[in-house]
Amino acid sequence: MSDVECIDGRTKLIGLIATPIGHSVSPAMHNIAFRKLNLNYAYMAFEVGHEQLEDVVTGMRALNLRGFNVSMPNKTKIIPLLDELSPVAQLVGAVNTVVNENGKLIGHITDGTGYMCGLIEAGVDFVGKKMTLMGAGGAATAIAIQAAMDGVAEISIFNSDDQFFPQAVKNAAIINEQIKNINCKANIYRMEDSERLQEEIASSDILTNGTCIGMKPLENESLIPDASWLRPELIVSDLIYTPRKTKLLEQAESVGCRTVNGLGMVLWQGAKAFELWTGKEMPVEYIKEQIF
Ligand code: NAP
């Protein structure tokens, strides 16, 4: 039996603010980890959209919460309400984890590092390798920046000539011009250029789907028209984890590629946030057994 058996007068609260919220695995993940390590914390999800965001952050300051996670649609909107950003959150322009350091709210982004840790856990060696990354939304932006910082040598970013294309251009510019002391080249292409997409995949070591294609209601779709675009040496990864095996990952398996789904990313982005709040490592193997 653990010493911390229930919420008491010393329990530190961590929140999650997002909408919709009911599907999130984060409350279970963090509360199980707190109990396992006998830490006197509790994690609660709050349904919060743009309209209530400012009041909620003021309230969290007033209640002196240890921190909170931020998910859609608040990841960028929250930035002006915080006191400081980590260098990576500044580059990505988004925050998924806030830490209250003695009244100062500091924004971090653990999505990109969570994805890279998921690759490491799957035994993928990405240093000096080439990645084709489909998408330039919130998650793909965090991955592009972190991959460049963690040693990926070349990233070909594809996005449709649509809402997120300017973000794709911005991500490539940040990698090529702004981040110091890295050795990474970013290319930017339109997803509509399928000849180019096929060529870039053919010369890549890793293919990553950072779009919502493959997730409900698009679970029968893939951005790759044909499995013949893939080859067994290619590592194919998808940020989606519901379903566990997207159409893209099925195509990849059919030609013998190693595949990585989005479960590692969700687990490790949580583990990194957990560490920022508690200073302890999340017991990830235990969490996997309990939840995934
Ligand atoms: P987002 O910011 O809305 O970005 C969506 C991306 O998908 C954009 O690049 C968008 O580009 C693209 N897209 C949308 N419709 C498309 C279409 N019909 N054809 C081609 N591209 C399309 O969303 P997000 O938060 O980055 O999430 C993206 C995916 O990552 C989702 O599937 C989400 O579940 C997953 N995710 C996983 C984790 C994890 O921990 N595993 C974490 C976050 C997100 P255009 O609209 O410009 O075409």
Residues whose N, C-alpha, C, O or C-beta is under 5 A from the ligand:
A	BS01	NAP	G135 A136 G137 G138 A139 A140 S160 D162 Q163 F164 F165 G210 T211 C212 M215 L239 I240 G262 L263 M265 V266
